[in-house]
């Protein structure tokens, strides 16, 4: 840490890890579906490209710690390269999501979707959907899950099947992580006598959406 370059590297690492932490927090929100996760990831990839360009120009406005240092052009180029490498790693890791990006777009904006570019089995459903102004009003006023659930099961069968498939992608991620955290807290070495049956009850109560209603008799 006595070396100036090490101090600069540390400042850069703190700044970029802060941004990664913010993304991680967004990806752990409750009741968020895969297409919404992917929007956050795509936005972050664009931010990395934007940040890399700024660093190459020695613009550190989005890197508050690095901004306080006298960073040379060589170091700016190095940090810019690291950001572009990180962007490419995101693209590699989320390649499977990129392959179904069109389905995500259709799910989130079915009335703006181009029927001709949609999958053949969905085209007729989309024409019927986009021609119905009452359904458009329903789409604008209801949560996405409720909207697709309200569609006629026979008239929009293929569209509903697509929505069902997309919604179950990582739909329980938040609950799974919540359950593991609760498990670690409750099944500790200080509570080794807690039976599996009691632990199951604790997990069920902790991850349930049910609320107790008190009544006055």
N, C-alpha and C positions, 0 to 999 in steps of 0.2 A: 504493500500500500504506500510505500515511500516513493514509488515511481509515479510520475504524473500520468502516464498512460494507463496505469492500473486504476487510478482514481477516476479517470474518464470512463474506462470500461465499466467500472462499478456503477457510476451514475447512469450510464446507458442501460445497464442491466436492470437497475431499480425502476427506471422509467418504463421500459418495455414490459417488465413483469407486472407492473401496476395495471397496464392496459390489458394484459392477458388475464389478470385477476378479475377485472371488470367484465370481460367476456365470459369467464367461467361462472360468475355470479348470474349473468343473464341466462346462461344455459341451464341453470338449476332452478329456474322459477317453477312455480306450481301451475298445473293445468295449461302447459304450453306444449304444442304439438310439433312434429318433426319439421313441417314446412316453415314454422316460425323460428325454430332453431337454425335452419339453413339460411334464413334471411339474415340473422345475426352473424353467422359465419361469413356469408358473402360480403356483408358490410365491412367486417373486420379485414378481409382480404383487400378490399379497396382502400381501406385506411392504411394498411401496411404499404401498399404501392404509393399512396400519397405521401406518407411519412418518409419513405425512402427517397423520393424526389426532393422533399424539403431538406432532408439531412445532406444530400449531395450539394445543395445550394447553400449549406450552412445556415439553414433556418431551423432553429430549435424551439419554436414557439410551443410545440406540443410535447416537449421533453424538458420539463421544468428544472430537473437537477442538472442535466447536461448543459442547459442554457447558462448555468452559473460558471461553467468552466471555459477556459480558453482553448477550444478544440481546434486542432489543425485540419486542413483540407484532407490530408491523408486519413486521419481518423474518421472524419465525416464520411469519406468514401467507404471506409471499412464498415461503419455502422449501417450505411445505406445498403451495402451488399448483404449484411446479415439480415436485414429486414426483408429484402427480396428473397433470400433463401428461406426465411420463415414463411413467406407468402406461398412459395412453391411447395413447401411441406404441407401447408393447409390444403392446397389444391390436391395433392397426392392422397392425403388422408380422407378427404371428403369427396373423392372421385365417384363413389357409389351414389352419393346424393346428387352430384352434377348430372348423372345419367337419368335421373327421374325429376329433374328440375321442371320440365314441362308439365308433369303431373301435379307438382306442387303449385305451379302457377294456375293451372286449371282449377285446382281445389280452392285456392284463395280468391280467385277472380273468374268464376265461371261465366259471368255475363260479358266479360271483356275478352274471353278466349276466342281465337280464330278457329271456327269450326273445321275449316279445310285442313288445318295442321294437326288437329286432334286425332286420337286413335280412332280407327274406323268404327269400332263397337260403341264409341261415345258420341259420334257425330249427330245421330238422330235425336238422342237424348238432349244434347246441347241446343239443337234447333228448337225443340219443344220448350226447353227451359227459357231461352233467350226471347222467345216470342210471347211469353207470359209476363205481362207487366205486374200482375199481382205477386208473382214469385220474386220479381226483382225488388219490390217493396219489402217482402218478407226477408230477403237476403240482407237488405240494408238495416233492418231493425232487430234481427235475431242473431245470437251467437252462431258461429259457423257450424258447430256440431248440431245444434238444434235445427238449423235450416236444412241440412242434408237429411236429418232424421225425419223431417216433416214432409219430404218429397214422397209422392205416390210410389209405393214399392214395385208396381208393375210397369207404370209408364216410364219411370226413371231407374229401372233396375240396374243397368250397367253403371250409371253415374253414382248410384248409392253404393255399389260394390267397390268402386274406386275410392270413394270417400272413406268407407269402412277400412279398407286396406291402408290408406294413408294415415288415418287417425290412430291406428293401433301401433304405428311405428314409434317406439319409445314412449308410449303414452303413460307408462307406469314408472318411468325413470325416477321421478321425484319421490314417489312412494317407496321405491326400492331403497334409495339412498337414505330416506328418512327412517325406514325400518332398520337398516344396518346401524345407524347412529343410535337409535333407541336400544337396540340389542346390546351394543357395546356399553352403554350407560347402565343398563339393568342387569346384564349377566356379567358382572365383574367378579374379581376374586373375593370381594367383600360380601358378595351375595351368592355364593356358590350353592347355597341350599335352595335357591329358587328353582322350582320344578319347571319342566318344559311346558306343562299344561298352564301354569300360572304365567309363564313368559309369553305363551301364545295369546293369552287374554290381554296382557299388557300391550303387546304389539297390535292386536286388533283394535283396542280402544284408541291407541295413539295415532293410528293411521286411518281411522274411520272419519267420514264426513258427517256422521250422525251427531246431533246435538240433543242433550237432555233438556226436556221441557218441564219446568216445575209448575205444578198446579195447586191451587188453594182449594181445599175441601171444605 
